[in-house]
C-alpha cells in the first residue's frame, strides 16, 4: 500500500533519577555521599533512507517513544542513557509540526539526502545524585533530583517523491506502459481502461553511463487540482521533478489529443507550485494504431511551438529519440545553473 502522509506523536525518553547513597566500605568510615546521576533519556530521530519507499509502517504505529534513562546508583555509578529511537522515513519526506492551538505549522525539515536526520523529540536530562550536591558546608547532603521528562510533539509527515522526470497525462494515455518499456519498474497495465492508483518510480538508462528517475503519476482528470479523482494527493509528487513528459493518446476513442493536453495543462496551472512553468516534452503515444496519424497532425498544427515525439509504448517505436531529448534537456538544465524545484 502506498501511503504518502502520516500523523505521528514523538516522545523522548524520561531521564533517570539521581541516587541518594553514602559510601560504606571497610577502612573508609567517612566515605561520604556517593549517589550517581541518572542517565539521559533517548531521543526520537527521523532518518531518511532509500530502503523505505512509503510511510505505511509509520502510519500504522503512530506513537513513537524512546527509551528512558536508568537511575543512578551508589559508589557514584551513573545510570545508563536511554537508547535513541531511529525511525526510517523515505527520501523526500517533509516534516511539519502541530502548534499548541491545533493548527499545522510550516515545514521544519525536508529530508532529501541519504542519512539526513531530524530530532523529533529530545530525551529528558537525568537527575543528579546526592554526590553532586556536596559542598564544604554540606558534606553529607541527603537530596537528589528526579529525571526530567522528554519532550513530546505531534508531527505530520508528507512524502514528495524525488524524480528527474514526471510522466503526466489523462488516464489510459499509456504512462505505465511507457515506464515498463523504459525501466525495470512494473506498474500494472491491462488491455482494458483503468488508472494507476499510486505513483511508481523507475530508473531509466540514458546512455553513456547516465541514469535518471522517472515518476509515473496517476492519471489527471478535470478538477484534479481541487481533489477530484486522485487529484492533488498525487500532483505534489511531481513538484520536485525537473522535466515533465506529457503522454497523450494520439488515437483516443473519444476527444482529441489537443483537448487532452490542454486539460492537463489547466490542472497543472491550477495546482501551482511552478508546475505550469516546468520544462516539458510531449510524447504522442499509440502511433501503432492507424487512426493516430490524424491526431498527430492536428496536434502539431495546434501547438507548433512544442517539442513533440510520436511513440508507441507498446512496440517501442520512437522511444530512442524521446530518451535522447530527455537526456539533452536534463543536461541543459543541470548545466544552466537552473535551480532545483523550490522546497515548500
N, C-alpha and C positions, 0 to 999 in steps of 0.2 A: 504494500500500500504506500502510495506517495503522499507524504504529509509535509507541508511546507510552512506550517505555523504551529506553534506550541506555547502554552502558558505554563510557566514553572514558578515554584517557590523555592528559593535557595536560602539555606540557614547554616551559618558557620557553627562549628562545634564550641561547646562551652569550655572555658578554661578550667583546669584542675584547681582544687582548693589547696591553699597552703597548709602546712602541718605545724602543729604546736607540740614540740617534743624537747626533751632535755637529754644530754649525753650522760650516760651512766656506764662507765667502764672501770674495770679494775685498774688501780693506780691513778685514776683520774676522777677523784671525788667531786671536783668542781668543773665538770666538762662544759657546763653552761648550755644555753639554748642551741638546739640542733635541728629545728624543723625546716625541711626543704620547701622550695617553691613548687607550685603546681605547674603542670605543662600547659602550653598554649593549645587552644582548640584548633582543629583543622579548618581549612578554607574550602569553599566550593569554587572550582575553577572550570570554566568553559574553554575547551581546547579544540581548535579547528583541525580536521584531518580529512584526507581524501578517501579514507577507508569507510566513511559513512556517507550515504547519499541522501538520506531524508531525516526528518525529525520524528519518525514514527516511534522509536524507543522512548524518546524524551516525552512525547505526547502521552504515552501510556503510564509513565511513572509520576509525573507532575512534581512531587515533593522530593527535594534533594537536601539531605542533611549530612554534614561532615562529622567525623568522629570527635568526641570531646577529649580534652587533655586529662591525663591521670593526675591524681592528687600527689603532693609531695609526701615524704616520709622522714623518719628520723635519720640522724647522722648526716644531716644536710643533703639528703638524696632528693634531687628534683624529680618531679613526675614526668613521664614520657609525654611528648607533644602528640596531639591527635593527628591522624593521617588526613592529608588533603583528599577531597573527593574530586577526581578529574572526570568531567563529563565530556564525551566526544560529540562534537557537532560537525555538520558538513561545511565544506568550504563555501563561503558566500552567505554565512548566517549573520543577520542583523540582530543586535541586542538592544531592546528598549525596556526601560524601567517604568513601573507604575508609580504615580505620585501618591502622596497620602490622601489627596482629595478624590482619588479614584479615577483620575484621568491618565491616559497613556502619554508618557514623556517622549522626548526626541531620541534619536538613535545615539546610543552611548558608544557602541563599537561595531565595526564591520570586520568580521573575521574572514579574511580572504586568503591568507597565506598559511601554508602547512606549518602546524605547530604554534600558530598565534594564539595567545591566551587572554582571557578576561576573568578577573576575580569577581565572581558574582556575590559572594558573601565571605567576609573575613572571620576567622576564628577569634574567640574571646581570649583576653590575656589571662594567664594563670595567676592565682593569688600568691602572695608572698608568705613564706613561713615565718615563725617567730624569730629565727636566727637573723632575719633581715632587719628586725626592729631593735636589736641590741645596741645600747649606747653606753658611754661611761657612767651615766647616771641611772640607767635602767639595764642592768646586766642580766636580768632574768625575766624578759618580757613574756607574758602569757597570752599574747594576742597574735592572730594571724588573719589572713584575708581569704575570702571566698573567691573563686574564679569568676571572671566576667562572662556574661552570655555572649555568644557570637552574634554578628549582625544578621538581619533577616530581610529579604527583599523579594518582591514579585516582579517577574520579567515576562515579556513576550518575545519569543524568538521567531524571526521570519527568514525564510530561505529564499535567496535570489540566485538562481543558477549562474555559474560563471562559464561563458562560452564566447567564442570569437564570432560565430556566425549564427544568426537566428533564422529558422525557416518559418515563414508566416504565410497564411492563406486561409481560404474558406475550408470547411470540412470536405473531405474526399478529393482534395486537389492533388494528392499524391505525395505529401510531405514525408510520411512514414516510409513509403516505398522508396523514395529518393534516399533517405537516410540509411535504409538497409542496403541500397546499392553502393553507397559511398563508404560505409564503415561496417564494423562488426556488430553494431547495435542491432537489436532485433525487436523493434516495435511491432505491434500486431497489425497485420494487413489481411484483407479478405476481399473476395470478388463481389461484395455487397456493401451498400453505403453504411458507414459508421464513422465516428470520430475518435481520435486518441483522447484518453482520459487523463493522462499525466505527461508532463514534459519528459523527453528522452534525450540523453546526451550520446554523442558518438564521436570518436576520434577519427579524423579523415586525413589520409596521406596526400600531401600536395606536391610530392616530388622533391628531389634534391635534399632529402633528409628533413623536410619541413612537415609539420603537422599543425592541425588546428582542430578546434572542438566545435561541432555543430549541435544546435539545440532544436529539436522538433517540438514546436509549441502547439498545443491543441487548437483545432480549427476555430477561427473567429467568426461570429455571426453578428448580425446587426444588433447594436445595443450592448456589445461586449464590454465597452468601457464603463457601462453602468451596472455590470454584473450579469447581463443576460448570458445564458448558456454557462460555459466555464469561465467566461468573462475576465474581469481584471484579476481574478485569483491567479491566472497564469500570464497575463500581459506583463506583469512585473518581472517575469523571468527573462525577458529579452531586453530589460533596461541596461544590462551590463554588456550586451553584445556590441561589437564594433561595426558589424556589417549585417544588413538584412537581405535575405533572398526571398522574394515573393514567388511562391509556387502557385501557378494559375493553371486551371484546367482549360486547355486550348480548344477542347471539343466538349463543352458541357451539354448535358441533356436539356437543361433549361437555363436561360440567361445567356450572358456573353462574357468573354474574358475582360473586356473593358470595364463593365459594371462590377465584376468581381474585384478587380484591382482597386477601383475607386472606393468600394465598400471597406476593404481592409485599410486603405489609407485613411479613411474617415475615422475608423476606430483607433488607429494609432495616434492621429492628431488629437482626438478627444481624450485619450488616456493621458497624454502629456509626457513628462519625463524626457523630452527631447527625441522621442521615437520617430516622429514625422521628419526630423532633420537628419536622421541617421543615414549614412550612405547605403545605397540599395542596388540590387540587381534583380532582374525579372527572369524567371525560368518558366517558359510556356510549356507545360507538360502534356503528355499523351499525343506526341506527334506521330505515333504509330497508328493512330486512328485516321481514317480518310477525311472525316469532317473537320480535322484540326487546321487544315490549310486556310480555310476561310477565317477562322478565329485568329490565326497568327497575322494574316494580312490586315484584318480590322484593328488589331491591337497596335501594330506598327504604325498604321495610319493615324490612330488617335493619339499615340504617345511616341512621336519620332525622337524625342529627347532622351528616352530611356535606353539603357543597355539591356537588350533582350537576347535570350538564349533559348531557342527551341530545343527541347529534350524529350526523352522518353525514359522515365524512371524504371519502367518495366523491362525494356530491352537494352538500356544503356546508351542509346543513341544520343549524341550531343553532350554527354557528360564531361568529356575531355575539355572542350572549350569553356564550359561553365566553371570547372575546377581551376583552369588556368586564369580565368577572370577573377575568381575568388582570391587566388594566391597573389595576383597582381595588385588587387585592391588592398588586401591586408598588408602587403609590403609597403605600399604607398602610405597607408595610414600610420604604420609604425615609423616610417622614415620622415614623415612630415612634421613630427612633433605634436600631432593631434592628440589631445588628452584623452585618456580612457573615459568611458561614460561616468558622469559625476555620481558620487555617492549621495545618498539621501541626506 
